[in-house]
C-alpha cells in the first residue's frame, strides 16, 4: 500500500514540475500552459480517495500525458448559452439589473427616502417590526422625509382643483359659459330656489312603456288637493321618515313635503315624534313609577290650568308652539331643535390601551399591551324612564334584550338575556322646551341635590339667564341603595353636512355619584369615555 502511494505521489510531483516549467517558459508570451483547474481538482480527489479508500485487488489509473493536457488546453472552452436565461427565470428583481434578489446587502436602502419607502412596503405586508426599524432610520437621516415621500408619490398636481371662477367677467364674448350647459335651463342657486321651481308642477302618471301604448294608471293624480294633504299628514304621523322619502317620487311631492308647514307643525307638536313626547322635568321615580300629580293651590287660575296640563302630560295645543328666530319653518324646527329619539338606542364604544405586566415565571424582553373595549347603552322610554347598561357585550347581543321587561335580577347565566343583569333603571329630562308654558311644579322626593354642573345652571337661571336647549340630565340607580348616578350630556349632531341626520349624538358633560348617607358628590373621570351615537332599531317601532 505504501509503495503504491509513493508511486502516485511521484507522478503528481512530476506533473507539477512540468506545469511550473511550462509557465516559466510561456511567461513572455502570456500563455497559460498546464493542467486545467478541473484536472487538478480531479487529481487531488483521486489522490485523496486512494489514500482513504480500502485496498483493492487492482488499481487502474488513467492519467493524461503532457501532450493530452496541452491538447485539451488548446481547445475552445465549452459555452453554456442558456445560463443567462435560467438566471433570468429565477430573478425576481427588476429586469436588467443583474442582481439576484436573494442578495439583501445590495438591495438595502441607503437614503432616507428609500428607508421610508421600504417601511411603507413592510407595513403594508404586515411586518410592523421591520417597518418601525426603517421608519427610525429614515427619520434619523431626514426629519422631513415624510414630506419628501408625499411630494414624490402624491404631488399636488395629481389632485384636480376646482377653478375659483369658471366664468370671469373679463372673458371674451365668444367664450361659452358652462353655467348654461343644461337641458332644462340654468340651475337654481340653492335648494330653496330649486324647490320653489316645482310649485307649478302637477302629479302626472308614468310614461307609457312602449310608444303608442296607453299610459299606466295613476289614481293619486286625480285626488283632490285637500285629500292629498290629509293622506300626507297621516303618513307623517305614522312614520316621518317615510313621509320625507316621498319627496323622491316626483317634483310635486317634493314641493309639498318641503313647504307644507301644516304637516310639519302637527309633527312637531304631536307625541309621536315631536316635542310633546319630551320631558322637560322628571316625570317618574328612579324605578319607573310615575310621580304623583302636584297639588298646589295658586290663586291665579291660568297657572292652575298650566299645572294641570303639565301633570297630565297632554301635549299642549299647537298655538303654544311658536316659531323661533333661528327656526323660520316648522320643518327646520323639527330637524334642528334638540329632541330625544325613542325608536332606537344610544351606544358608546370605548377603546383604550393600557400596559400589561410580564409573567414573573418567564423571561421576556417585551411588555404586553392590552386593548380594552367596553360599551355603554342608553335607551330612553316615553314615560320618562330610561335604561342604562355598562358591559363588554357587543350590540348584537344586547340590543334585542334592552327592554323594560328584562329589568330584573333573576337572570340565569345560560340565557341570552343574562347580559341585562347589570342594567340600571333611571329617569331623564331635557332642557330648552319650545313651548311657552312655564309653571312651578312641586318638588319630587327623589330629586337629588344639584350636581356641580347643575348648580352653575341654577345660578344662571337665578340671574335671569335661560338654560340653553339640548342639555340632557339622566339619573340612574347605583350599585346599591345608598348610591345614585347622575349624568349630564348634550345633544349634538354627528355630521354637519346638508341632509345629514340631526340630534343623533350625546356628548359627555359630567358624570357623578351621589352618596345618600353622607350627602357627598364624587365625580368620575371621563378620560376614556366616548360620545353616544344613536342607532335605530326597527323591531321597536315608535318606541315604548
C-alpha positions in Angstrom: 0.0 0.0 0.0 2.9 2.4 0.9 4.7 1.6 -2.4 1.5 2.4 -4.4 1.0 5.7 -2.6 4.6 6.8 -3.1 4.3 5.9 -6.8 1.2 8.2 -7.2 2.9 11.0 -5.3 5.9 10.8 -7.6 3.6 11.0 -10.6 1.9 14.1 -9.1 5.2 15.8 -8.4 6.4 15.2 -11.9 3.3 16.7 -13.4 3.5 19.7 -11.1 7.2 20.3 -12.1 6.2 20.1 -15.8 3.4 22.7 -15.2 5.7 25.1 -13.4 8.4 24.8 -16.2 5.7 25.4 -18.9 4.5 28.5 -17.0 8.1 29.9 -16.8 8.8 29.3 -20.5 5.5 30.9 -21.6 5.9 34.0 -19.3 7.0 36.2 -22.2 4.1 35.2 -24.5 1.4 35.5 -21.7 0.3 32.0 -22.5 -1.0 29.7 -19.8 0.0 26.1 -20.3 -0.7 23.5 -17.7 -3.3 21.3 -16.3 -6.8 22.9 -16.0 -8.2 23.6 -12.6 -10.7 20.8 -13.2 -7.9 18.4 -13.9 -6.1 19.4 -10.7 -9.3 19.0 -8.6 -9.9 15.6 -10.2 -6.3 14.5 -9.5 -6.5 15.7 -5.9 -9.8 13.9 -5.4 -8.3 10.7 -6.8 -5.3 11.1 -4.6 -7.4 11.6 -1.5 -9.6 8.7 -2.4 -6.6 6.4 -3.0 -5.2 7.3 0.5 -8.5 6.8 2.3 -10.0 4.0 0.3 -9.6 0.4 1.4 -7.1 -1.8 -0.6 -8.4 -3.1 -3.9 -7.3 -6.1 -5.9 -6.0 -4.0 -8.8 -5.8 -0.2 -9.3 -6.3 1.2 -12.8 -5.1 4.8 -13.0 -5.7 6.7 -16.3 -3.6 9.8 -16.1 -3.3 12.2 -19.0 0.0 12.7 -20.7 1.6 16.0 -21.2 0.6 16.0 -24.9 -3.1 15.3 -24.0 -3.1 18.0 -21.4 -1.6 20.5 -23.9 -4.1 19.4 -26.5 -7.0 19.8 -24.1 -5.9 23.3 -23.2 -5.6 24.3 -26.8 -9.3 23.5 -27.4 -12.0 26.2 -27.1 -13.9 26.1 -23.8 -17.5 24.8 -23.8 -20.0 27.7 -23.9 -23.3 27.4 -22.0 -25.6 30.0 -23.6 -28.7 29.1 -21.6 -27.3 30.1 -18.2 -28.4 33.7 -18.6 -32.0 32.6 -19.4 -32.1 30.3 -16.5 -30.9 33.1 -14.2 -33.4 35.4 -15.7 -36.2 32.9 -14.8 -35.0 32.9 -11.2 -34.6 36.6 -11.0 -37.4 38.4 -9.0 -36.0 41.9 -9.2 -36.1 44.5 -11.9 -35.2 43.4 -15.5 -31.6 44.1 -16.5 -30.2 44.8 -13.0 -28.2 41.6 -13.0 -28.6 41.4 -9.2 -30.4 38.4 -7.7 -33.0 39.4 -5.1 -31.5 37.0 -2.6 -28.6 39.4 -2.2 -30.1 41.6 0.5 -26.9 43.6 1.1 -27.1 45.1 -2.4 -30.9 45.8 -2.0 -30.5 47.5 1.3 -31.8 51.1 1.2 -29.3 53.9 1.6 -31.1 57.2 1.6 -33.8 58.4 4.0 -36.5 58.3 1.2 -35.5 54.7 0.4 -35.8 53.7 4.0 -39.2 55.4 4.2 -40.5 53.6 1.1 -39.2 50.3 2.5 -41.0 51.0 5.7 -44.3 51.7 3.9 -43.9 48.4 1.9 -43.2 46.4 5.1 -46.1 48.0 6.8 -48.5 47.0 4.0 -47.1 43.5 4.2 -47.8 43.3 8.0 -44.2 43.3 9.1 -44.6 46.1 11.7 -41.3 45.4 13.4 -39.3 45.8 10.1 -41.3 48.9 9.2 -40.6 50.5 12.5 -36.9 49.9 12.1 -36.9 51.5 8.6 -39.0 54.4 9.9 -36.5 55.2 12.6 -33.6 55.0 10.2 -35.4 57.3 7.7 -36.2 60.0 10.4 -32.6 59.8 11.7 -31.3 60.7 8.2 -34.0 63.3 7.4 -36.6 64.7 9.9 -38.8 65.8 7.0 -38.7 62.6 5.0 -42.5 62.2 5.2 -42.9 65.4 3.2 -40.4 64.2 0.6 -42.4 61.0 0.3 -45.6 62.8 0.0 -44.3 65.2 -2.7 -42.9 62.2 -4.7 -45.8 59.8 -4.6 -48.7 62.3 -4.0 -47.8 65.6 -5.8 -50.2 68.4 -5.6 -50.7 68.3 -9.4 -52.3 64.8 -9.1 -55.3 66.3 -7.4 -57.6 68.3 -9.7 -58.6 71.6 -8.1 -61.8 73.4 -8.9 -61.4 76.7 -10.7 -62.1 79.7 -8.5 -64.2 81.4 -11.2 -65.0 79.4 -14.3 -66.6 82.4 -15.9 -64.6 85.5 -15.2 -66.2 88.8 -16.0 -63.3 89.8 -18.4 -63.8 86.7 -20.6 -64.4 87.2 -24.2 -67.9 87.2 -25.6 -67.1 84.1 -27.7 -66.1 82.1 -24.7 -69.0 79.7 -23.9 -70.4 79.9 -20.4 -70.7 76.4 -18.8 -73.3 77.6 -16.4 -75.8 77.4 -19.2 -75.0 73.9 -20.3 -78.2 72.4 -19.2 -81.1 70.8 -21.0 -83.7 72.5 -18.7 -82.3 76.0 -18.4 -79.9 77.4 -15.8 -79.6 75.5 -12.5 -81.0 77.0 -9.3 -78.7 78.9 -7.0 -79.6 76.8 -3.9 -82.1 74.1 -2.7 -84.8 76.6 -1.8 -84.9 78.1 -5.3 -84.9 74.6 -6.7 -87.9 73.5 -4.6 -89.7 76.8 -5.4 -89.4 76.0 -9.1 -91.5 72.8 -8.6 -94.6 74.8 -7.4 -96.3 74.8 -10.8 -95.7 71.1 -11.4 -98.6 68.6 -11.2 -98.9 64.9 -10.4 -98.6 63.0 -13.7 -98.5 59.3 -14.4 -95.6 57.4 -15.7 -94.8 57.4 -19.4 -96.1 54.5 -21.5 -93.6 51.6 -21.5 -93.9 51.3 -25.3 -94.5 54.2 -27.7 -98.1 54.2 -28.8 -99.4 52.1 -25.9 -101.7 53.6 -23.2 -100.0 55.1 -20.1 -100.3 53.1 -16.8 -103.0 54.3 -14.4 -102.1 56.9 -11.7 -105.1 57.2 -9.3 -103.3 59.7 -7.0 -103.1 62.2 -9.8 -106.9 62.7 -9.7 -107.1 63.0 -5.9 -108.2 66.5 -4.7 -105.5 68.6 -3.1 -107.2 68.6 0.4 -107.5 64.8 0.4 -103.8 64.6 -0.7 -102.7 66.8 2.2 -104.7 64.6 4.6 -103.0 61.4 3.2 -99.6 63.0 3.6 -100.5 64.1 7.2 -101.4 60.5 8.2 -98.2 59.2 6.6 -96.1 61.7 8.6 -97.8 60.7 11.8 -97.2 57.0 11.2 -93.6 57.3 10.0 -92.0 60.7 9.4 -89.0 59.1 7.7 -91.3 57.5 5.1 -93.0 60.9 4.7 -89.7 62.5 3.9 -88.8 59.8 1.4 -92.0 60.7 -0.6 -90.1 63.7 -1.9 -88.1 61.3 -4.1 -91.2 60.2 -6.1 -91.8 63.3 -8.1 -91.3 67.1 -8.1 -94.9 67.8 -6.9 -94.5 65.6 -3.8 -91.0 67.1 -3.2 -92.6 70.5 -3.2 -95.4 69.5 -0.8 -93.1 67.7 1.6 -90.7 70.6 1.9 -93.2 73.5 2.0 -96.4 72.2 3.6 -95.9 73.7 7.0 -99.2 72.5 8.4 -98.0 68.9 8.4 -94.7 69.8 10.0 -96.5 71.8 12.7 -98.5 68.7 13.5 -95.4 66.5 13.6 -93.6 69.0 15.9 -96.4 69.3 18.4 -97.5 65.7 18.3 -96.5 63.0 20.8 -95.4 60.5 18.1 -92.1 62.1 17.0 -92.5 65.7 18.2 -91.7 67.8 21.3 -94.9 66.8 23.1 -93.2 63.5 24.0 -90.2 65.3 25.5 -90.0 65.6 29.3 -88.6 68.9 30.5 -88.9 67.8 34.1 -88.6 64.4 35.8 -91.9 62.5 35.2 -91.2 59.4 37.3 -89.2 57.9 40.1 -85.9 56.1 39.6 -87.7 52.7 39.5 -90.1 54.0 36.7 -93.2 54.5 38.8 -95.0 57.8 37.8 -94.8 60.8 40.1 -98.0 61.8 41.9 -99.8 64.8 40.4 -98.9 68.1 42.0 -101.5 69.6 44.3 -100.7 73.4 44.6 -103.4 75.9 45.3 -102.4 79.0 43.4 -104.6 82.0 43.2 -104.1 82.5 39.6 -106.4 80.3 37.6 -104.2 80.4 34.5 -101.3 79.0 36.5 -103.5 76.2 37.7 -104.5 75.3 34.1 -100.9 75.2 33.1 -100.1 72.9 36.1 -102.9 70.5 35.2 -101.6 70.5 31.6 -98.1 69.6 32.7 -99.2 66.9 35.2 -101.5 65.1 32.8 -98.7 65.1 30.1 -101.3 66.1 27.4 -99.5 67.8 24.5 -100.2 71.5 24.5 -102.1 72.9 21.6 -100.2 73.9 18.5 -100.9 77.6 19.3 -98.3 77.4 22.1 -95.6 76.3 19.7 -94.3 79.5 18.1 -91.5 79.7 15.6 -88.2 80.9 17.0 -85.9 83.3 15.1 -83.4 80.6 14.5 -86.1 78.3 13.1 -88.0 80.0 10.3 -90.2 76.9 9.5 -91.6 74.0 11.4 -89.6 71.6 9.3 -86.4 73.4 10.3 -87.6 73.4 14.0 -88.2 69.6 13.9 -84.8 68.9 12.3 -82.6 71.1 14.4 -84.2 71.7 17.8 -82.9 69.1 20.4 -85.1 66.1 21.0 -84.7 62.5 22.2 -85.4 59.6 19.9 -87.4 56.6 21.1 -87.1 54.3 18.1 -83.5 53.3 18.9 -80.8 53.3 21.5 -77.7 55.4 22.1 -74.4 53.4 22.1 -71.0 54.5 23.3 -68.0 52.3 22.2 -64.9 52.8 24.4 -61.4 51.6 23.4 -58.3 52.4 25.2 -54.8 50.8 25.6 -53.1 50.1 28.9 -49.7 48.4 29.6 -49.7 44.9 31.0 -47.4 43.1 33.3 -44.9 40.3 32.2 -45.2 36.9 33.8 -42.9 36.5 36.8 -42.1 33.0 35.8 -41.0 33.8 32.2 -38.2 35.9 30.9 -39.5 38.4 28.3 -37.9 41.5 26.7 -41.3 43.0 25.7 -44.1 44.4 27.9 -47.6 43.2 26.8 -50.1 45.8 25.7 -53.9 45.3 26.5 -56.6 46.8 24.3 -59.7 47.2 26.5 -63.1 47.6 24.8 -66.5 48.1 26.6 -69.8 49.6 25.7 -72.4 51.9 27.3 -76.0 51.7 26.3 -78.8 54.2 26.9 -82.4 53.7 26.0 -85.0 56.4 26.7 -88.7 55.5 27.2 -91.7 57.7 26.6 -92.9 57.6 30.2 -89.7 59.5 31.3 -87.7 56.4 32.4 -84.6 55.0 30.9 -82.3 52.0 30.9 -78.5 52.3 31.4 -76.1 49.4 30.9 -72.3 49.1 31.0 -71.0 45.8 29.7 -68.4 44.3 27.4 -71.1 42.5 25.3 -71.4 43.7 21.8 -74.5 45.5 20.5 -75.7 42.4 18.6 -76.0 40.5 21.9 -77.5 43.4 23.9 -79.9 45.4 21.8 -82.6 42.7 21.3 -82.9 42.4 25.2 -82.7 46.2 26.0 -86.4 46.1 27.0 -88.2 47.1 30.3 -89.4 43.5 30.9 -85.8 42.3 31.2 -85.0 44.8 34.1 -84.9 42.2 36.9 -82.3 40.4 38.9 -83.5 36.8 38.1 -81.2 36.2 35.1 -79.7 32.9 34.6 -76.1 32.7 33.3 -77.2 30.5 30.3 -80.0 32.7 29.0 -79.2 35.2 26.2 -81.0 37.9 28.3 -78.4 37.5 31.1 -76.5 40.5 29.6 -79.2 42.6 31.3 -78.3 41.5 34.8 -76.3 44.7 35.4 -78.8 47.1 33.7 -79.8 50.1 35.8 -83.1 51.8 35.9 -83.3 55.6 35.8 -85.1 58.7 34.5 -84.3 61.6 32.3 -85.3 65.1 31.5 -84.4 67.6 28.7 -83.8 71.4 28.8 -85.0 74.0 26.4 -88.7 73.5 25.8 -90.0 75.1 22.6 -93.4 75.6 24.3 -94.1 78.8 26.0 -95.6 77.2 29.2 -93.8 77.8 32.5 -95.1 76.8 35.9 -93.6 75.8 39.3 -94.0 72.1 39.6 -94.0 70.6 43.1 -90.6 69.1 44.2 -90.1 65.4 44.0 -88.9 63.4 47.0 -86.4 61.5 44.8 -84.9 64.7 43.4 -81.2 64.7 44.1 -79.3 67.8 45.3 -77.9 69.8 42.5 -74.7 68.5 41.0 -71.8 70.9 40.5 -72.8 71.4 36.8 -76.4 71.9 37.7 -75.6 74.5 40.3 -73.9 76.5 37.6 -77.1 76.4 35.5 -79.3 77.2 38.6 -77.1 80.2 39.3 -77.5 81.4 35.7 -81.3 81.0 35.9 -81.2 83.0 39.2 -79.6 85.8 37.3 -82.4 85.7 34.7 -80.5 83.7 32.1 -82.3 80.9 30.3 -80.7 77.4 30.3 -79.5 76.6 26.8 -81.5 73.9 25.0 -80.1 70.4 24.5 -78.8 69.6 28.0 -79.9 66.1 29.0 -79.9 65.0 32.6 -80.0 61.3 33.5 -80.3 59.8 37.0 -79.9 56.1 37.5 -79.7 53.6 40.3 -76.3 52.8 41.8 -74.7 49.5 42.7 -76.7 49.6 46.0 -79.4 51.6 47.6 -77.2 54.3 49.1 -75.7 55.4 45.8 -77.2 57.2 42.8 -75.6 58.1 39.5 -76.1 61.4 37.7 -75.1 62.0 34.1 -75.2 65.3 32.2 -75.0 65.1 28.4 -75.6 67.5 25.5 -77.4 66.7 22.3 -75.3 67.2 19.2 -75.3 66.1 15.5 -72.7 63.6 14.3 -72.4 65.3 11.0 -72.9 69.0 9.9 -73.3 68.4 6.2 -76.6 69.2 4.5 -79.1 66.4 4.7 -77.4 64.5 7.5 -79.3 63.2 10.5 -79.5 65.7 13.3 -79.6 65.2 17.1 -78.1 61.7 16.9 -75.1 62.2 19.2 -74.8 62.6 23.0 -71.6 64.3 24.3 -70.5 64.0 27.9 -70.6 67.0 30.2 -70.2 65.2 33.5 -70.7 62.0 35.4 -71.2 61.9 39.2 -72.0 59.5 42.0 -74.2 60.7 44.9 -74.0 59.2 48.4 -77.3 59.5 50.1 -76.0 58.7 53.6 -73.1 61.2 53.6 -74.6 63.7 51.1 -71.4 63.7 49.1 -70.7 64.0 45.4 -67.9 62.1 43.7 -67.0 62.8 40.1 -66.0 60.1 37.6 -63.2 60.8 35.2 -64.2 60.8 31.5 -60.7 60.4 30.0 -61.5 57.2 28.1 -65.3 57.6 27.7 -66.6 58.5 24.2 -69.8 60.1 22.9 -73.0 58.2 22.4 -74.4 57.7 18.9 -78.0 56.9 18.1 -78.8 53.7 16.2 -82.3 52.8 15.0 -83.9 49.5 16.0 -86.7 48.7 13.6 -88.2 46.0 15.8 -89.1 48.6 18.4 -91.4 50.6 16.1 -92.1 54.0 17.5 -90.5 53.1 20.8 -92.0 52.1 24.2 
